[in-house]
Amino acid sequence: MQAAVLLSVLSAITSVSSLVLDVPAEAPQTNILSDHSASNDFIGSIYFMTNQPSGNFVVSASIGADGLLTPAHAISTGGIGGVSHAMPALALDPLFSEGPIAVHERSGLLATVNPGSNTIQLFAVDPKNPTVLSPIGGPAPAGGAFPTSVAFNNAGDMLCAINGAEVGCIQCYSIHPWRGLVPGDMRPLNLNQTNPPTGFANTTTTVRFTPDDTSVIVVVKGDRDVPGHTGFLMSWPVLSVSPATLSANAVIAPAPSIGSIPFSLSYIPGRRAFLVGDGTGVDVFNYQAGLEPGQITNKSIEIPGQIATCWSAYSQTSGNYYVADNLVSTVTEIHVDDQLAPSIARQYVPPPGNTGTNELAVATINGQDFLYLLLPNVTSIGVMRIDGPANGTFVQTLDFSQPAASVNLNITLLMAGLSIYMKDQTHLSRALGPR
């Protein structure tokens, strides 16, 4: 019934010919997917990107007080999406990455990658209507080729992006109020890659700052077919925010991982540690002693039946973590105890037909957590209500393809990224670290 209502609303919207994506839009512009966003009965917004080679758009949906979603707006990123060289089974993960969209709520900023045009675009989020974005400056050069992940520091005055192709590097920026992203230091990753990258192995996954903003970390996957090639972490001390300056040399530490393909980095609150999705299971990276080789320790578990455990998110309501397997299409809830040892709390299977679980994000609404799950194979976002530890229920699957098509916006399984802005910052879950 909801889809029928959406389509009836959309049929009343005047068609805008400039929204046809045959040619990448040179100036970002908004199109309306629903008139729901004009009201004030929602408390936040969720975002993903279409990642189309014909033109990349950020799509927003409003988050209601009941945690449910309604399509809202789409805005051009001023660039194009991209697709990595992947075997067919990995088609639902076109970027091999976590975090192609990042939100910093306190500063009201959103950044996204344009993999096909090698640029990064910064937006301002309207605090009264966060489904509406406004570009700040034009697309900034990514510093290399095929950008896949972006991250704000905790203070919200610096952004770093990673490029995963032949010209692989980390590029950092200071943030200017009207010029947008001001490029600072670039540091090469020295990966033997193609353009676009060939994977899954030996590709970059995610970039994150440490919570104290003293270092920035990049995750590089290993190759489970090559003995001893378990992937690694590259980190650079941050020397200055403006201009954005990193140490000249990276600290490279082998990832003490079980599946050879460390993927996500989810902060463990109050600890110098991350939970990491890692192919056939999860790791907890403890860097209490530092980020140098030999200083990072870990505890790992295998998740039975898992093949591509990749993305992760944290829930305050349950105190647990949630990881998604792209190929098996499951969500596994993970508990981490006081000794940083992980264990399986419960596994969830999305409703029938909703295959290809992907990136995750969590929002807290009046003390109740909701987990949002990208489902590219059905061009949808799934919503799970979290009522406590090992107690989650899927409550919505919202398909964006039909309402988007009504305004000539193309959404396919290439969709990527998931990030959240909440109007009320008192009840905020840090699903992917500082936002």
C-alpha positions in Angstrom: 0.0 0.0 0.0 2.9 2.4 0.8 4.3 1.9 -2.7 0.9 2.7 -4.2 0.7 5.9 -2.1 4.2 6.9 -3.2 3.4 6.4 -6.8 0.2 8.4 -6.6 2.1 11.3 -5.0 4.8 11.1 -7.6 2.3 11.1 -10.5 1.3 14.6 -9.4 4.9 15.9 -9.6 5.8 17.9 -12.7 8.3 16.0 -14.8 11.7 17.8 -15.0 13.6 16.9 -18.2 17.0 17.9 -16.8 16.8 15.0 -14.3 17.3 12.4 -17.1 20.7 10.9 -16.4 21.9 10.3 -20.0 24.6 12.9 -19.4 26.2 13.6 -15.9 24.8 16.7 -14.4 27.3 19.5 -14.2 25.4 21.4 -11.5 23.9 19.6 -8.5 20.2 19.9 -8.4 17.4 18.4 -6.3 14.5 16.4 -7.4 11.5 15.5 -5.2 10.6 11.8 -4.8 7.9 12.5 -2.2 6.2 15.5 -0.6 6.5 13.9 2.8 9.8 15.8 3.4 8.0 19.1 3.4 6.4 18.3 6.7 8.1 18.2 10.2 6.9 14.7 11.3 10.3 13.1 10.7 13.4 13.3 12.9 16.3 12.5 10.6 17.5 11.4 7.2 19.4 8.4 5.7 21.5 8.7 2.5 22.9 6.4 -0.1 24.4 7.0 -3.6 23.1 5.7 -6.9 26.7 5.2 -8.2 25.6 5.2 -11.8 28.3 5.5 -14.5 25.9 7.9 -16.3 25.6 10.2 -13.3 26.0 9.9 -9.5 23.2 11.1 -7.1 22.9 11.1 -3.4 19.4 9.9 -2.5 17.8 10.8 0.9 14.9 9.3 2.8 13.2 10.7 5.8 13.3 8.8 9.1 10.0 8.9 10.9 9.4 8.8 14.7 8.5 5.2 14.2 11.9 4.5 12.5 10.3 3.9 9.1 11.6 5.5 5.9 9.9 7.6 3.2 11.8 8.5 0.0 12.5 12.3 -0.1 15.1 13.8 -2.4 18.0 13.2 -4.8 20.8 15.5 -5.6 23.6 15.2 -8.2 27.1 14.8 -6.9 28.6 16.6 -9.9 30.3 13.4 -11.0 29.8 9.8 -12.0 29.8 6.4 -10.3 32.1 3.5 -10.9 32.3 -0.2 -11.0 35.4 -2.2 -10.0 36.5 -5.3 -11.9 34.8 -8.1 -10.0 33.7 -11.6 -10.4 29.9 -11.8 -11.0 29.3 -13.0 -7.5 30.5 -9.7 -6.1 28.4 -7.5 -8.3 26.5 -6.3 -5.2 29.7 -4.7 -3.9 30.8 -2.5 -6.8 33.3 -0.5 -4.7 34.7 -3.1 -2.4 34.4 -0.6 0.4 32.7 0.7 3.5 31.9 4.4 3.8 31.6 6.0 0.4 29.3 8.5 2.1 30.2 10.1 5.4 28.1 12.5 7.6 29.3 14.7 10.4 26.3 15.7 12.3 27.6 18.3 14.6 28.9 20.4 11.7 26.0 19.4 9.4 28.3 18.1 6.6 28.0 15.2 4.2 30.8 14.0 1.8 30.6 11.5 -1.0 32.8 9.9 -3.6 32.5 10.0 -7.3 34.5 6.8 -8.3 34.1 7.2 -12.0 35.3 10.9 -12.1 37.9 10.7 -9.4 36.3 13.5 -7.3 34.8 14.1 -3.8 31.8 16.4 -3.2 31.0 18.1 0.0 27.4 19.1 1.0 25.7 21.0 3.8 22.8 19.3 5.5 19.7 21.5 6.2 19.3 21.0 10.0 15.5 21.7 9.7 15.0 19.3 6.8 18.0 17.0 6.6 16.7 15.3 3.5 17.8 18.5 1.6 21.5 18.9 0.8 23.3 21.9 -0.7 26.7 21.6 -2.4 29.6 23.5 -0.8 32.1 24.3 -3.5 32.5 22.1 -6.6 33.8 18.5 -6.8 37.3 18.3 -5.4 40.1 16.1 -7.0 40.4 12.8 -5.2 44.2 12.9 -5.5 44.2 9.5 -7.3 41.8 7.2 -9.1 38.6 5.4 -8.0 37.9 6.9 -4.6 36.0 4.4 -2.4 35.7 5.7 1.1 35.7 9.0 3.0 35.8 9.9 6.7 35.6 13.1 8.8 37.7 13.5 11.8 35.9 13.7 15.1 36.1 17.5 15.2 34.5 17.8 11.7 37.2 20.1 10.3 39.2 17.6 8.2 38.2 14.9 5.7 40.3 12.1 4.2 39.5 9.9 1.2 41.1 6.8 -0.2 41.6 5.9 -3.8 41.8 2.2 -4.6 42.9 1.9 -8.2 46.2 2.0 -10.0 46.8 5.5 -8.6 46.0 4.4 -5.1 46.5 7.0 -2.3 45.0 8.7 0.7 44.1 12.4 0.1 43.2 14.7 3.0 41.4 18.0 3.0 40.7 20.9 5.3 37.2 22.2 5.1 36.4 25.8 4.1 32.9 27.2 4.8 32.2 28.2 1.2 35.1 26.8 -0.9 34.4 23.3 0.4 37.2 20.8 0.3 40.7 22.3 0.2 43.3 19.6 -0.8 46.1 19.0 1.6 48.5 16.1 1.9 48.4 13.1 -0.4 50.2 9.9 0.5 50.6 6.9 -1.9 49.3 3.4 -0.9 51.7 1.6 -3.3 49.2 -1.1 -4.2 49.7 -3.2 -7.4 46.2 -2.4 -8.8 44.4 -1.8 -12.1 42.1 1.1 -12.9 39.4 0.5 -12.0 40.6 -1.9 -9.3 40.5 -5.7 -9.6 39.5 -7.6 -6.5 38.2 -8.6 -4.1 41.7 -9.2 -2.7 44.4 -6.5 -2.4 41.9 -3.6 -2.5 41.3 -0.7 -0.1 38.2 -0.9 2.1 37.8 1.9 4.5 39.4 5.0 6.1 38.8 6.1 9.7 40.3 8.5 12.1 41.1 7.4 15.6 38.6 8.9 18.1 41.2 11.3 19.4 41.9 12.5 15.9 45.7 11.9 16.3 45.9 9.4 13.4 44.1 8.3 10.3 43.8 4.6 9.4 43.3 2.8 6.1 42.4 -0.9 5.8 43.8 -2.9 2.9 42.5 -6.4 2.3 44.8 -9.4 1.9 44.4 -12.4 -0.3 43.2 -15.7 1.3 44.7 -17.6 -1.7 48.2 -16.3 -0.9 49.7 -17.8 2.3 50.6 -15.2 4.9 48.9 -12.3 2.9 46.4 -11.3 5.6 45.9 -7.7 4.8 47.2 -4.8 6.8 46.5 -1.4 8.4 48.2 1.7 7.2 48.2 4.7 9.6 49.5 8.2 9.5 49.8 10.6 12.4 47.9 13.8 11.7 50.2 16.8 12.0 47.9 19.6 11.1 44.2 20.2 10.2 44.6 23.4 8.2 46.4 22.8 6.0 45.6 19.1 6.2 49.0 17.5 6.9 50.0 13.9 7.5 53.2 12.4 8.6 55.5 11.7 5.6 55.7 8.0 6.4 52.9 5.5 7.1 53.0 2.9 9.9 52.1 -0.4 8.3 50.9 -3.2 10.6 49.8 -6.6 9.5 46.2 -7.1 10.4 45.9 -10.0 12.8 42.9 -11.4 11.0 41.3 -14.8 10.5 39.9 -14.4 7.0 42.7 -12.5 5.3 40.3 -9.7 4.2 39.8 -7.2 7.0 37.0 -4.9 5.8 35.1 -2.6 8.3 36.3 -0.5 11.3 33.6 0.0 14.0 34.8 1.8 17.1 34.4 0.0 20.4 33.1 2.8 22.8 35.6 3.7 25.5 38.3 1.4 24.3 41.2 1.8 21.9 39.8 -1.0 19.7 37.8 -1.7 16.6 35.5 -4.5 15.6 36.3 -5.6 12.1 34.3 -7.7 9.6 36.7 -10.2 8.1 35.3 -12.6 5.5 34.5 -15.7 7.4 34.1 -14.0 10.8 35.0 -11.0 12.9 38.1 -9.7 14.6 38.5 -7.2 17.4 41.7 -5.1 16.9 43.1 -3.8 20.2 45.5 -1.0 19.6 45.8 0.1 23.2 49.6 -0.2 23.0 49.7 1.7 19.7 49.5 1.2 15.9 53.0 0.0 15.3 53.7 -3.5 14.0 53.4 -6.0 16.9 51.4 -3.6 19.0 48.0 -4.5 17.7 46.5 -7.6 19.2 43.2 -9.3 18.3 40.6 -11.8 19.2 38.7 -13.5 16.4 35.8 -15.8 15.9 34.5 -17.7 12.8 30.9 -17.3 11.9 29.6 -20.6 10.6 28.5 -20.5 7.0 29.8 -17.0 6.3 31.8 -16.1 3.2 31.9 -12.3 2.9 31.4 -10.7 6.3 32.1 -7.1 5.5 30.2 -4.2 7.0 29.6 -3.5 10.6 27.6 -1.2 12.9 27.1 -0.7 16.6 23.8 -0.4 18.6 23.5 1.4 21.9 20.2 -0.4 22.7 21.6 -3.9 22.5 25.3 -3.0 23.3 26.2 -5.3 20.4 27.5 -5.1 16.9 25.9 -6.2 13.6 27.8 -7.5 10.6 26.4 -8.2 7.1 27.5 -11.0 4.7 27.0 -9.9 1.1 27.0 -13.4 -0.4 25.1 -15.4 2.3 22.6 -12.5 2.9 22.6 -12.6 6.7 23.1 -10.2 9.5 24.9 -11.5 12.6 24.7 -9.9 16.0 28.1 -9.9 17.8 28.7 -9.3 21.5 32.1 -8.0 22.7 32.8 -8.6 26.4 35.0 -6.6 28.8 38.0 -8.6 27.7 37.3 -7.6 24.1 36.4 -11.2 23.1 33.7 -11.4 20.5 30.9 -14.0 20.5 27.8 -14.6 18.4 24.5 -13.4 19.9 22.1 -14.1 17.1 21.8 -14.3 13.3 19.0 -12.7 11.3 17.8 -13.4 7.8 16.1 -10.5 6.0 12.5 -11.2 4.6 12.3 -13.6 1.7 13.7 -12.1 -1.6 15.8 -9.5 0.1 19.2 -10.9 -0.8 22.6 -9.2 -1.0 23.0 -7.6 2.4 25.4 -4.7 2.3 26.3 -1.5 4.3 24.7 -0.9 7.7 23.8 2.1 9.8 22.1 2.5 13.2 20.0 5.4 14.6 18.6 5.8 18.1 15.0 7.3 18.3 13.7 8.0 21.8 15.9 5.3 23.3 15.0 2.8 20.6 17.5 1.6 18.0 16.8 0.9 14.4 19.3 -0.8 12.1 19.2 0.2 8.4 20.5 -2.2 5.9 21.3 -1.6 2.2 19.8 -4.3 0.0 21.1 -3.5 -3.5 19.8 -6.7 -5.2 16.2 -5.4 -4.5 17.2 -1.7 -4.7 15.9 -1.3 -1.2 16.8 -0.4 2.4 15.6 -2.8 5.0 14.8 -1.6 8.5 15.2 -3.7 11.7 13.9 -2.6 15.1 16.3 -3.5 17.9 14.5 -4.1 21.2 17.5 -5.4 23.1 20.3 -8.0 22.9 19.5 -10.8 20.5 16.1 -9.2 19.9 15.7 -7.7 16.5 12.7 -7.6 14.1 12.6 -6.5 10.5 9.8 -4.0 10.1 10.2 -2.5 6.6 11.7 -3.0 3.2 11.5 0.1 1.1 12.2 -0.2 -2.7 13.5 3.0 -4.2 13.6 2.0 -7.8 9.9 2.6 -8.8 9.4 6.0 -7.1 12.8 7.1 -8.5 11.9 5.9 -12.0 8.8 8.2 -11.9 11.2 11.2 -11.9 13.7 9.7 -14.3 16.2 8.7 -11.7 18.0 5.4 -12.3 18.6 3.2 -9.2 20.1 -0.3 -9.7 22.1 -2.8 -7.8 25.1 -0.5 -8.1 23.7 1.6 -5.2 26.3 2.0 -2.4 26.9 3.6 0.9 24.7 4.3 3.9 24.9 7.1 6.4 22.5 8.9 8.8 21.8 12.5 10.1 19.5 12.8 13.1 17.9 16.1 14.0 18.0 15.3 17.7 21.6 14.8 18.6 20.8 13.8 22.2 19.9 10.2 21.2 22.6 9.4 18.7 24.1 6.0 17.9 27.6 6.2 16.4 27.2 3.4 13.9 30.3 4.0 11.9 32.3 6.2 14.3 32.4 10.0 14.3 29.8 11.4 11.8 
